[in-house]
Amino acid sequence: MLGAALDFRVTLAMPSNVSPERKRILHAYGATVDWTDPDEGPDGAIRRAREMAGNDPQRFCYVDQYSNDANWLAHYRTTGPEIWRQTSGQVTHFVAGVGTSGTLMGTGRRLKEYNPLLQAIGVFPDSAFHGLEGLKFMGSSIIPAIYNPHLADRKIAVETEAAHAMAKRLAREEGLLVGISAAAAVVACVQVAREEAEAGRAAVIVTVLPHSADKYLSDRFWEEQ
């Protein structure tokens, strides 16, 4: 989108098994895509992007969202203060899916400056082979340079099937058509809410739904009962 608007060419490396919708969107914007081995997942795309930039640095500027401090700083400067204002400083838990980790790292840092007792919670897939596109299973993935595991007070693993069920529930009960990793974050929020309620503690739990379902509507789980 930005490349088209600002008139510079964009080349992306992506696993070839991304959704058909994502492929069509990129084609519509005029992006050039180097499709990588689906078995290597996002890490294969990362390695390919590094290879292209290293072999031809005059042609490619490797933005590298996994290592770029501008990623988490954007959330530190904007998302964190916005959540603090909108909850009147009452937020007790911040939950975020971890892909590049920028949302959790930046927002969590800022909210903890406001309230050191706040719980920053990362959401991860429950296994290396999962369907939560955009989220990283840290046990077998390239760890983002901006990720600090000590910032997360807790890590919650979510099953793909639970995220699928929540995506359908959010659409049909709440009118929120969100992506799969966004639904996974809500699964984690519901778990935390139940735990806090059982313990008799009041809580204000906030998450971020970073994308809609428009890139995932061809997934078969939408048709399942």
WOFENNOR-V354983 format. One record per pair of residues at least 12 apart in sequence whose ideal C-beta (glycine too) atoms are under 6 Angstrom apart, sorted by the first residue. I is the first residue (numbers start at 1). J is the second residue. If there is no record, write none. Layout:
# WOFENNOR-V354983
i->I j->J
i->I j->J
This chain:
# WOFENNOR-V354983
i->1 j->29
i->4 j->29
i->4 j->30
i->10 j->31
i->11 j->32
i->12 j->31
i->12 j->33
i->13 j->34
i->13 j->36
i->13 j->45
i->13 j->48
i->13 j->49
i->14 j->33
i->14 j->45
i->15 j->36
i->15 j->38
i->15 j->41
i->15 j->45
i->16 j->35
i->16 j->38
i->17 j->38
i->19 j->215
i->19 j->216
i->19 j->218
i->20 j->218
i->21 j->215
i->22 j->215
i->34 j->48
i->36 j->48
i->43 j->141
i->43 j->142
i->46 j->142
i->65 j->100
i->66 j->100
i->66 j->144
i->67 j->145
i->71 j->100
i->71 j->102
i->71 j->146
i->72 j->102
i->72 j->105
i->72 j->106
i->72 j->146
i->75 j->102
i->75 j->103
i->75 j->106
i->75 j->107
i->76 j->106
i->76 j->109
i->76 j->110
i->79 j->107
i->80 j->107
i->80 j->110
i->80 j->111
i->83 j->206
i->84 j->114
i->87 j->204
i->90 j->204
i->91 j->204
i->91 j->206
i->92 j->203
i->92 j->204
i->93 j->119
i->93 j->192
i->93 j->203
i->93 j->205
i->94 j->107
i->94 j->108
i->94 j->111
i->94 j->120
i->94 j->206
i->95 j->121
i->95 j->185
i->95 j->188
i->95 j->189
i->95 j->207
i->96 j->208
i->97 j->123
i->97 j->135
i->97 j->181
i->97 j->184
i->97 j->185
i->98 j->122
i->98 j->124
i->98 j->136
i->99 j->134
i->99 j->135
i->99 j->136
i->100 j->144
i->101 j->144
i->101 j->146
i->101 j->147
i->103 j->208
i->104 j->122
i->105 j->146
i->108 j->120
i->108 j->151
i->119 j->153
i->120 j->152
i->120 j->153
i->121 j->154
i->122 j->152
i->122 j->155
i->123 j->156
i->123 j->158
i->123 j->184
i->123 j->185
i->123 j->188
i->124 j->155
i->124 j->157
i->125 j->137
i->126 j->157
i->126 j->159
i->128 j->140
i->130 j->160
i->131 j->160
i->132 j->160
i->132 j->163
i->132 j->180
i->132 j->181
i->132 j->184
i->134 j->181
i->135 j->181
i->156 j->188
i->158 j->184
i->158 j->187
i->162 j->187
i->163 j->180
i->163 j->183
i->163 j->184
i->163 j->187
i->164 j->221
i->166 j->183
i->166 j->186
i->166 j->187
i->167 j->180
i->167 j->183
i->177 j->212
i->177 j->213
i->178 j->209
i->178 j->213
i->179 j->211
i->179 j->213
i->179 j->216
i->180 j->216
i->182 j->209
i->182 j->210
i->182 j->211
i->185 j->207
i->189 j->205
i->189 j->207
i->192 j->205
i->193 j->205
